[in-house]
Amino acid sequence: MPTPKEIQRLSYEKAVKLERLIDALEKRISTSSSELTKIMLKQFVNKLNTQQGRIISEFNKQTLTLFNEAFKRYQNTTKNNLVNSIIEDIDNILEDNHKFYRSTVEKAVDKSDIKKLINRRLGINDNGSLVREGYMNGLLDDTAIRSEIQKHVFREIFKQSGFESFKESLKILIEGETEKFGLFQKHYKTFSYDAYAQLNSFTSATYAQKLGLSHFIYNGGLIKTSREFCKKRNAEVFSTQEAEKWKDDPTLEAIDNRETYNWLIDRGGYNCRHTIDFIADEVAFVLRPELKK
């Protein structure tokens, strides 16, 4: 069994790995955004009729079919790959939590039970596919992206816009520009900012419930933009009773409502990447002796 200090280090290393997963996801989202643009240009825009540098195609059933086929191709390739990578990341988060609790708490918990519980909450089938009416499927639903792109392209077709300016405006709509998110990143930013960290904390809490743990380490490190709320808690040990009072902390500013604030899930507020790793009482008392009193 690791020493309390080693457990503290393992918690930090787990937080660092989670940070890497989030950073890698942000890059994949950016790449997928560019891929959507390429597919729409190649499979739809470049097939429109033009004359003297202007679009002369009309908004009709044939054009709509062409648009739908292009977006369907994106869904079957780029989106499908992105979703699969997210499900793989979820498995990694579950596995990292299992390794942490298996090595730091003497009482054993069946990993498969935890995974089934989490996947059921997320709406993920045993084979890794998404439940149609499940949470993840709703979160990843890209109907809004499709609708906004369709409105834009058919508006430009109706105006008989210049072909090159139309392509550039579509690229900016999907991918954004400097200091401004495009449609794609706006839609998926929930994953890159909050979902992974929230999932990690929820999984940790599930282990805590099974193991009867009521103390935790608030971990994740600090960066230039770290909030005061997180700065004074980083790498420190707390009891769940103390955490219940966090909603009254005046430095907790990045939340919508203090009454609905959930310290376990919301932590330091939106975009917070700090994690919560539960530890045995005896470990907590070594790392923070006053808790024993």
C-alpha positions in Angstrom: 0.0 0.0 0.0 1.5 3.4 -0.9 2.3 5.9 1.8 0.0 9.0 2.2 2.5 11.2 0.3 2.7 8.6 -2.5 -1.1 8.6 -2.7 -1.0 12.4 -3.0 1.4 12.0 -5.8 -0.7 9.4 -7.6 -3.7 11.7 -7.4 -1.7 14.5 -9.0 -0.4 12.2 -11.7 -4.0 11.1 -12.5 -5.0 14.7 -12.7 -2.2 15.4 -15.1 -3.2 12.5 -17.3 -6.8 13.8 -17.4 -5.5 17.2 -18.4 -3.7 15.5 -21.3 -6.8 13.7 -22.4 -8.7 17.0 -22.4 -6.0 18.8 -24.4 -5.9 16.0 -26.9 -9.7 16.1 -27.3 -9.5 19.8 -28.0 -7.1 19.2 -30.8 -9.3 16.4 -32.3 -12.3 18.8 -32.2 -10.3 21.4 -34.1 -9.2 18.8 -36.7 -12.7 17.5 -37.0 -14.0 21.0 -37.6 -11.6 21.4 -40.5 -12.6 18.0 -41.8 -16.3 19.0 -41.8 -15.4 22.1 -43.9 -13.4 20.0 -46.4 -16.3 17.5 -46.8 -18.9 20.2 -47.3 -16.8 22.0 -49.8 -15.8 18.9 -51.8 -19.1 17.0 -51.6 -21.5 19.9 -51.9 -20.2 23.4 -52.6 -17.9 22.4 -55.4 -20.7 20.5 -57.1 -22.9 23.7 -57.4 -23.3 25.3 -60.8 -21.5 28.6 -61.2 -21.2 31.2 -63.9 -18.7 34.0 -64.0 -17.6 33.4 -60.5 -21.2 33.4 -59.0 -23.5 30.6 -57.9 -26.3 30.0 -60.3 -27.7 26.7 -58.7 -31.2 27.0 -57.3 -32.6 25.9 -54.0 -34.5 22.8 -55.0 -34.9 19.1 -54.1 -31.8 18.1 -56.0 -29.6 20.7 -54.2 -31.1 19.7 -50.8 -30.3 16.0 -51.5 -26.8 16.9 -52.4 -26.4 18.8 -49.1 -27.9 16.0 -47.1 -25.5 13.5 -48.7 -22.5 15.6 -47.9 -23.5 16.1 -44.2 -24.2 12.3 -44.0 -20.7 11.6 -45.2 -19.3 13.8 -42.5 -21.4 11.9 -39.9 -20.3 8.5 -41.1 -16.6 9.4 -41.1 -15.4 12.4 -39.1 -18.1 12.5 -36.5 -18.1 8.7 -36.1 -14.3 8.8 -35.4 -14.7 11.6 -32.9 -17.4 9.8 -31.0 -15.4 6.6 -30.9 -12.4 8.5 -29.6 -14.5 10.1 -26.8 -15.9 6.7 -25.8 -12.3 5.4 -25.7 -11.3 8.3 -23.5 -14.2 7.6 -21.2 -12.9 4.0 -20.8 -9.5 5.4 -20.0 -10.9 7.7 -17.3 -12.8 4.7 -15.7 -9.6 2.6 -15.8 -7.5 5.3 -14.3 -9.9 5.6 -11.4 -10.0 1.9 -10.9 -6.2 1.7 -10.7 -6.1 4.6 -8.2 -8.7 3.1 -5.8 -7.4 -0.5 -6.3 -3.9 0.7 -5.2 -4.8 3.2 -2.5 -7.7 1.5 -0.6 -7.6 -2.0 0.9 -11.2 -2.8 0.2 -11.8 -4.1 -3.3 -14.5 -3.0 -5.7 -15.6 -4.8 -8.8 -14.6 -2.6 -11.8 -17.2 -4.1 -14.1 -20.0 -3.0 -11.7 -18.7 0.6 -11.7 -18.4 0.6 -15.5 -21.9 -0.7 -16.0 -23.3 1.9 -13.7 -21.4 4.8 -15.4 -22.2 3.6 -18.9 -25.8 3.3 -18.0 -25.9 6.9 -16.8 -24.1 8.1 -19.9 -26.2 6.0 -22.3 -23.5 3.8 -23.7 -24.2 0.2 -24.6 -22.0 -2.7 -23.7 -20.6 -2.8 -27.3 -19.6 0.9 -27.1 -22.5 2.3 -29.2 -24.7 5.1 -28.0 -28.2 4.6 -26.7 -30.5 6.5 -29.0 -32.3 8.4 -26.3 -29.3 8.4 -23.9 -27.4 11.3 -22.4 -24.3 11.0 -24.6 -26.3 10.8 -27.8 -28.2 13.9 -26.8 -25.0 15.7 -25.9 -23.4 14.8 -29.2 -26.4 15.4 -31.4 -25.3 17.7 -34.2 -28.7 18.6 -35.6 -28.1 22.3 -34.7 -24.8 22.3 -36.6 -26.5 20.9 -39.7 -29.4 23.3 -39.4 -27.2 26.4 -39.2 -25.0 25.3 -42.1 -28.1 24.6 -44.2 -29.5 28.0 -43.5 -26.3 29.7 -44.4 -25.6 27.8 -47.7 -29.1 28.2 -49.0 -29.2 31.8 -48.1 -26.0 32.3 -50.1 -27.5 30.3 -53.0 -30.6 32.4 -53.0 -28.4 35.6 -53.1 -26.3 34.1 -55.9 -23.2 35.0 -53.9 -19.7 35.0 -55.3 -18.3 31.5 -55.3 -15.0 32.2 -53.5 -16.5 34.5 -50.9 -19.2 31.8 -50.3 -16.5 29.2 -49.6 -14.7 31.5 -47.3 -17.8 32.4 -45.3 -18.7 28.7 -44.9 -15.2 28.0 -43.6 -15.5 30.8 -41.0 -19.0 29.7 -40.0 -17.8 26.2 -39.3 -14.3 26.8 -38.0 -14.5 30.3 -36.6 -11.6 32.8 -36.8 -9.1 34.4 -34.4 -10.6 34.9 -30.9 -14.0 33.5 -32.1 -15.3 30.0 -32.0 -17.0 28.5 -35.0 -20.2 26.4 -35.0 -18.3 23.1 -34.5 -16.2 24.2 -31.5 -19.2 25.9 -29.9 -21.1 22.7 -30.1 -18.4 20.4 -28.7 -16.8 22.7 -26.2 -18.8 21.0 -23.4 -16.5 18.0 -23.9 -13.3 19.9 -24.1 -14.0 22.0 -21.0 -16.3 20.2 -18.6 -17.5 16.7 -19.4 -14.3 14.8 -18.8 -13.5 16.4 -15.5 -17.1 16.0 -14.3 -17.1 12.4 -15.4 -13.9 11.8 -13.5 -15.3 13.3 -10.3 -18.6 11.4 -10.6 -16.7 8.1 -11.1 -14.5 9.0 -8.0 -17.7 9.6 -6.0 -19.1 6.3 -7.1 -16.0 4.5 -5.7 -16.3 6.6 -2.5 -19.9 5.5 -2.0 -18.9 1.8 -2.5 -15.9 2.1 -0.3 -17.4 4.4 2.4 -14.9 7.2 1.9 -15.6 10.8 3.2 -12.3 12.6 2.6 -10.6 13.6 -0.7 -7.7 15.4 -2.4 -8.6 18.4 -4.6 -6.0 18.1 -7.3 -5.0 19.4 -10.7 -2.2 21.9 -10.4 -2.3 25.7 -11.1 -2.0 27.8 -14.3 -2.1 31.6 -14.9 -5.8 31.6 -15.2 -6.5 29.5 -12.1 -9.2 31.0 -10.0 -8.7 32.1 -6.4 -11.2 29.4 -5.3 -9.0 26.7 -6.8 -5.7 28.3 -5.8 -6.4 28.0 -2.1 -7.6 24.4 -2.4 -5.2 22.9 -4.9 -3.5 19.7 -3.6 -5.2 20.0 -0.2 -7.3 17.5 1.7 -10.9 18.0 2.7 -13.9 16.3 4.2 -17.2 16.0 2.4 -18.7 18.1 5.2 -16.3 20.9 4.5 -17.1 20.7 0.8 -20.8 21.1 1.5 -20.0 24.7 2.6 -18.1 25.6 -0.5 -21.1 27.2 -2.0 -20.8 30.0 0.5 -17.3 30.9 -0.5 -17.3 34.4 -2.0 -14.4 33.5 -4.4 -16.7 30.9 -6.0 -17.7 33.1 -8.9 -17.8 30.9 -12.0 -21.2 29.3 -11.4 -24.7 30.2 -12.4 -26.5 29.6 -9.1 -25.2 28.9 -5.6 -28.4 27.1 -4.7 -27.9 24.5 -7.4 -24.1 24.3 -7.0 -22.8 20.7 -6.6 -19.3 20.8 -5.2 -18.6 17.3 -6.5 -19.5 18.0 -10.1 -19.1 21.8 -10.4 -15.9 22.1 -8.3 -14.4 25.6 -9.1 -17.1 26.4 -11.7 -17.3 26.1 -15.5 -14.1 25.1 -17.2 -12.6 23.9 -13.9 -10.2 21.0 -14.5 -9.5 20.2 -10.9 -10.3 16.6 -9.8 -11.6 15.0 -6.7 -9.9 11.8 -5.5 -11.3 10.2 -2.4 -8.9 8.7 0.1 -9.1 6.5 3.3 -9.6 8.3 6.6 -6.2 7.3 7.9 -4.5 8.7 4.8 -6.5 12.0 5.2 -5.5 12.3 8.9 -1.8 11.9 8.0 -1.9 14.5 5.3 -4.1 16.9 7.3 -3.9 16.0 11.0 -6.5 18.5 12.2 -9.2 16.5 10.5 -8.8 13.7 13.0 -10.1 16.0 15.7 
